[in-house]
């Protein structure tokens, strides 16, 4: 009998011929009979559905996925606590085709291969529930579409393999399709999936693709396609398409902003959640990112930069650079945007019945600024976002952690950006931004009237940075806007806090890291070296 592996990692990549030569055994190590998985007598499709669940594991999962660090620690919003962590390569410029920290090529093509196998076999399963087979097919189609998006936002145009199911004898010498071809393929797949996906699921099925999730994917794909990196001719039509796609999600009437800013990533289902990567209850996020002074052993890996901290306005809606804002450099964390306190740990902040101490010699920065290369904050801050308040300073409590793949506030911000580029700062743009600011409890939350298109553009970029911090947006935003060559070619900063014998604190902004970004090559990832070796038709991205 013909057999397939369920996980299919060795059949996953376009560079499979390299695997054939060197890595893979003559026969796959784990076999599962395809007639058992896609059982011709199983009217409930028990194993087929479990296979589909396995494919869902390849969705973007965020959190500390880059060698225990978050992706945005490779942008300008954070640094990893260790200056030797590989995510640093993105900000210090030493990444390459041989040394790529965020290499999802194999995983994404693995997901595509698993989807293609599912689609090739599911028709032999005699599901008795009307419409369920079409739903499952289009859940799989959605996962394939998002996998291609994960590829093209890293590498630009990539090979489109259609519905092909590969085996160890397959010829995989594919050429790359254009970025435009890939965008068209993804949006066409999404448009098909929308027709069959449900609007929502019962509680037990949260985390599966819905009509809204597919539409949100289309909105993000078209936003990226309209942006400077992929739209050098500044086609207004592309911005209109992106605005319309985001408006379509808004018009569903299914989603709304939650009252609490942190609900979408601390609760398994909210009105704002469009799609989240659902994990089992645990406390790994707290272990990896909590301030190090807790007796329970938090590692404090993610250190927000002063650049991000400065982006948070005062609670009165004014930037700290505004002389009328009320900002006090001697008390820099007082009276800030409420989102700040749910995003960043700062000195003096109450956490698990103690105060965070990031002054030099404090329990969360015992060695002090410039005296440690790992093990404590490099910037004077720790990441607060995603962390549960459950537990104590000496013990953890398992809680939900739901990484937001799509949430409604992003849709509003996507719409505002695309509509502003297409039409200028019209009322709908103001409405979308002000809805996000109102939920943040800024008072007043309204924007100044009469903003120019460029002024509104800067407002939107600012709002994305604070609202979506650490959700894997900033890393890609600075690339699609083509501003990485500016923000990652200047030092990143932190704060040094000195405590006098009388308890008085003094604050000094200090340089925490240097950066390097080569604009002629680094807006796209290099094709991994093994793909070039295994596929003579593969072409490298420019200047790599």
Beta strands, then each sheet from edge to edge (+ up, - down):
strand 1: 3-4
strand 2: 32-33
strand 3: 78-80
strand 4: 273-278
strand 5: 302-304
strand 6: 344-345
strand 7: 350-351
strand 8: 354-355
strand 9: 382-383
strand 10: 402-407
strand 11: 492-499
strand 12: 505-513
sheet 1: 1+ 2-
sheet 2: 3+ 5-
sheet 3: 4+ 10-
sheet 4: 6+ 9-
sheet 5: 7+ 8-
sheet 6: 11+ 12-
end
